[in-house]
Amino acid sequence: MAAPLLRLGTRGSKLALVQAGLVREALSNAMPALAQPGAIEVVTIRTTGDAIQDRPLADAGGKGLFVKEIEEALLDNRIDAAVHSMKDMPTALPSGLMIAAFLPREDARDALIAGETTRIAELRKGAIVGTSALRRRAQLLHLRPDLQIVNLRGNVDTRLAKREAGVVEATLLAIAGLKRLGMDHVGTPVAEDEILPAVGQGAVCIECRADDNGTRTWLAGVDHAPTGRAVAAEHAMLAVLDGSCRTPIAGHAVINADGSLHLRGRIIKPDGSKMHAVDRRGAAADSAALGKDAGLELKRRCGPDFLS
């Protein structure tokens, strides 16, 4: 059998494999050479983040835990490109690597999964809500200081099963992941005014070596530029704030039909007691500058001791 023309690295979770499948399908549709049987090989790689299930990721080193081993495989030439959930990506990439393409972004909002209850305001007083994300925890407590927030790790099926078993009364999951898993019916969308999404949420990115011109050319053929511009604004804001898994930061940018960009950002105390929000509008071509400016405003308003 001939060697594959393109080796795609990915985590081995059900959702990660679905996302890798979406990338393979997009590449196959765009490039006839990659549509041939065996032309694209999907290589699963176990990451540190996959191995840690007993504690919040913030306690284990924060961002990058779901990408480190995959990026090492890229740098070692064991794979040609890597498929990631953009919300797992740190703001700085290893030298020699670049994000070369984005798939069109899915719905970036969170969904509330709480049985018959469809709104955060309707959860009973003192309800137990499971989440491992500091961003969700902080925003939930800002809205409802009475809630009991407990750590809930695992894949989508695991977290849903724990809620069904009564371990928690409610949880929040990304709508994008639910849709990609064919679970559109699960949960109720939460308005961004209540829970703003994570930076990069809903976006799938493809990373490769910067000097691999052949792979870069293929990936350019499937790149969705509006998603890239929106995420650039979010990541520029995050970079200014030095955001990590220990920092409750939320951010979401959208590109409007007229080519303008709208960015919303938040930074919240971990206990939800205080929140600063920022709103930026401008040309999509200025996405990185808008994001940086939003980050600088949040930094000024927070002061150096906001998260201490």
C-alpha positions in Angstrom: 0.0 0.0 0.0 1.3 3.5 -0.9 2.2 5.8 1.9 -0.4 8.4 2.8 0.0 11.8 1.2 -1.1 13.5 4.4 -1.0 12.4 8.1 -3.4 14.1 10.3 -2.7 14.0 14.0 -5.6 14.2 16.6 -6.6 13.3 20.1 -8.4 10.0 20.3 -11.7 11.1 21.9 -14.9 10.6 20.0 -15.3 14.3 19.4 -11.7 14.8 18.3 -12.0 11.9 15.8 -15.3 13.5 14.4 -13.4 16.8 14.0 -10.5 15.1 12.2 -13.1 13.4 10.0 -14.5 16.8 9.1 -11.1 18.0 8.1 -10.4 14.9 6.1 -13.7 15.4 4.3 -13.1 19.0 3.6 -9.6 18.3 2.2 -10.9 15.4 0.1 -13.6 17.6 -1.4 -11.2 20.4 -2.2 -8.2 18.4 -3.6 -8.8 15.4 -5.9 -5.4 13.9 -5.0 -6.5 13.7 -1.3 -9.8 12.0 -2.2 -8.1 8.8 -3.2 -8.4 5.8 -0.7 -5.6 5.9 1.8 -4.4 9.4 0.8 -5.1 10.8 4.3 -4.2 8.9 7.4 -5.6 9.9 10.8 -3.1 9.3 13.6 -4.4 9.3 17.2 -2.1 10.7 19.9 -2.8 10.5 23.6 -2.2 13.8 25.3 -1.5 14.8 28.9 -5.0 16.4 29.1 -6.6 13.1 28.2 -4.7 11.2 30.9 -5.7 13.6 33.7 -9.3 12.9 34.8 -9.1 13.3 38.6 -8.6 17.1 39.0 -9.1 20.4 37.2 -6.7 21.0 34.3 -5.7 24.3 36.0 -4.2 22.3 38.8 -2.1 20.3 36.2 -0.5 23.1 34.3 -3.3 24.8 32.4 -3.5 25.5 28.6 -1.6 23.3 26.2 -2.3 20.0 27.9 -4.4 18.8 25.0 -1.9 19.8 22.3 1.6 19.3 23.6 2.2 15.7 22.5 0.5 16.4 19.1 2.8 19.4 18.5 5.8 17.2 19.4 4.7 14.7 16.7 4.5 17.6 14.2 8.0 18.8 15.1 9.3 15.3 14.9 7.8 14.8 11.4 5.6 11.9 12.6 2.5 13.7 11.3 2.0 16.5 8.7 -0.8 18.4 10.2 -2.7 18.5 13.5 -6.4 19.0 14.1 -7.3 20.9 17.3 -10.2 22.5 19.1 -9.1 26.1 19.0 -10.2 26.7 22.6 -7.4 24.2 23.7 -4.7 26.3 22.0 -2.3 28.5 23.9 -1.7 32.0 22.6 1.9 31.2 21.6 2.9 28.3 19.4 6.2 26.5 19.4 8.8 27.8 17.1 8.4 26.4 13.6 4.6 25.7 13.8 1.7 27.7 12.6 -2.1 27.5 12.3 -2.7 27.2 8.6 -6.5 26.8 8.4 -9.8 26.9 10.2 -13.0 25.1 9.4 -16.2 27.2 9.4 -17.1 27.9 13.1 -20.0 26.1 14.8 -22.3 27.7 17.3 -19.9 29.0 20.0 -22.4 29.1 22.8 -22.8 26.8 25.8 -25.8 24.6 26.5 -27.4 24.1 29.9 -28.1 20.5 30.6 -30.5 20.3 33.6 -33.4 18.0 32.8 -36.6 19.9 32.5 -34.9 23.1 33.6 -34.0 25.3 30.7 -32.6 28.5 32.3 -29.9 29.2 34.8 -32.2 31.4 36.8 -34.6 28.5 37.2 -32.1 26.2 38.9 -33.2 25.5 42.5 -31.4 27.5 45.2 -28.1 25.8 46.1 -28.3 23.4 43.1 -25.1 21.4 42.4 -23.7 22.2 39.0 -20.7 20.3 37.6 -18.0 21.9 35.4 -14.2 21.8 35.3 -14.0 25.2 33.4 -13.1 28.2 35.6 -14.7 30.4 33.0 -18.1 28.7 33.4 -17.7 28.4 37.2 -16.9 32.1 37.6 -19.8 33.3 35.4 -22.3 30.9 37.0 -21.3 32.2 40.4 -21.6 35.8 39.2 -25.1 35.1 38.1 -26.0 32.8 41.0 -23.7 33.0 44.0 -25.9 30.3 45.8 -25.0 27.5 43.3 -22.6 24.8 44.4 -20.1 24.3 41.7 -18.2 20.9 41.7 -15.5 19.6 39.4 -16.8 17.5 36.5 -14.2 16.0 34.1 -14.5 13.5 31.3 -15.9 13.3 27.8 -19.4 14.4 26.8 -20.9 11.0 27.4 -19.3 10.7 30.8 -20.5 14.1 32.0 -24.0 13.5 30.7 -24.1 10.1 32.4 -23.0 11.6 35.7 -25.8 14.2 35.5 -28.3 11.4 34.6 -27.1 9.5 37.7 -27.7 12.5 39.9 -24.0 13.2 40.7 -24.8 16.8 39.7 -28.1 18.5 38.9 -26.8 20.4 35.9 -23.8 21.0 33.7 -22.8 23.2 30.8 -21.4 21.8 27.5 -20.3 23.4 24.3 -23.1 23.4 21.7 -20.5 22.9 18.9 -19.3 19.6 20.4 -22.9 18.4 20.9 -23.8 19.2 17.3 -20.7 17.5 15.9 -21.6 14.4 17.9 -25.2 14.4 16.5 -26.6 15.4 19.9 -28.3 18.7 18.9 -31.3 17.8 21.0 -29.3 17.8 24.3 -29.7 20.9 26.5 -30.8 24.5 26.0 -28.6 27.3 24.5 -27.4 29.8 27.1 -27.4 33.4 26.0 -24.0 35.1 25.7 -25.2 37.8 28.0 -25.3 35.2 30.7 -22.4 32.9 29.9 -19.9 34.2 27.3 -18.0 31.4 25.5 -14.4 30.5 25.8 -11.9 32.1 23.4 -11.8 29.8 20.3 -14.9 27.8 21.3 -16.7 26.2 18.4 -13.7 26.6 16.0 -11.5 23.7 14.6 -8.0 24.7 13.6 -5.4 22.9 11.6 -1.7 23.3 12.6 1.4 22.4 10.5 5.1 23.1 10.2 5.7 26.6 8.8 8.3 25.3 6.3 6.0 22.6 4.9 4.9 24.4 1.8 3.1 21.4 0.3 0.9 20.9 3.4 0.3 24.6 3.7 -1.0 24.8 0.2 -3.4 22.0 0.8 -4.7 23.5 4.0 -5.1 26.9 2.4 -7.6 25.3 0.1 -10.0 24.6 3.0 -9.3 27.7 5.2 -12.4 29.7 6.3 -11.0 33.2 6.6 -13.8 34.8 8.6 -13.3 32.2 11.4 -9.6 32.9 11.4 -10.2 36.7 11.7 -12.7 36.3 14.6 -10.4 33.9 16.5 -7.5 36.3 15.9 -9.3 39.0 17.8 -10.1 36.7 20.6 -6.6 35.4 20.9 -5.1 38.9 20.7 -7.2 39.8 23.7 -6.3 36.7 25.6 -2.5 37.2 24.9 -2.6 40.7 26.5 -4.3 39.2 29.6 -1.8 36.4 29.7 -4.8 34.1 29.9 -4.4 30.5 31.1 -6.6 27.9 32.6 -6.2 29.6 35.9 -7.7 32.8 34.7 -11.5 33.1 34.2 -11.6 34.8 30.8 -14.3 34.7 28.1 -14.3 36.1 24.7 -16.2 35.7 21.4 -16.0 37.6 18.1 -18.3 37.4 15.2 -17.9 38.7 11.6 -21.1 40.5 10.4 -22.4 40.4 6.9 -21.0 43.9 6.2 -17.5 42.7 7.0 -17.4 44.3 10.4 -16.2 42.5 13.6 -17.9 42.5 17.0 -15.8 41.3 19.9 -17.0 40.8 23.5 -14.7 40.0 26.3 -14.9 39.3 30.0 -12.6 38.7 32.9 -14.2 37.4 36.1 -13.0 36.8 39.7 -12.8 33.0 40.3 -15.5 33.3 42.9 -17.8 35.3 40.6 -17.8 38.3 42.9 -16.7 40.8 40.3 -16.6 40.9 36.5 -15.2 43.4 33.9 -16.6 43.4 30.4 -15.5 45.0 27.1 -17.1 45.4 23.7 -15.3 46.3 20.5 -16.5 46.9 17.0 -14.5 47.6 13.9 -13.2 46.3 10.5 -12.6 42.5 10.4 -9.2 43.3 8.8 -8.2 45.0 12.1 -9.2 41.9 14.2 -5.9 41.5 16.0 -5.6 45.2 16.8 -9.2 45.3 18.1 -8.5 42.2 20.3 -5.3 43.8 21.7 -7.1 47.0 22.5 -9.9 45.1 24.3 -7.3 43.2 26.3 -5.5 46.3 27.3 -8.7 47.9 28.5 -9.6 44.9 30.6 -6.1 44.9 32.0 -6.3 48.6 33.0 -9.7 48.2 34.6 -8.8 45.0 36.5 -5.5 46.2 38.0 -2.7 43.9 39.0 -4.5 42.4 42.0 -7.8 41.4 40.4 -7.1 37.7 40.4 -4.9 37.4 43.4 
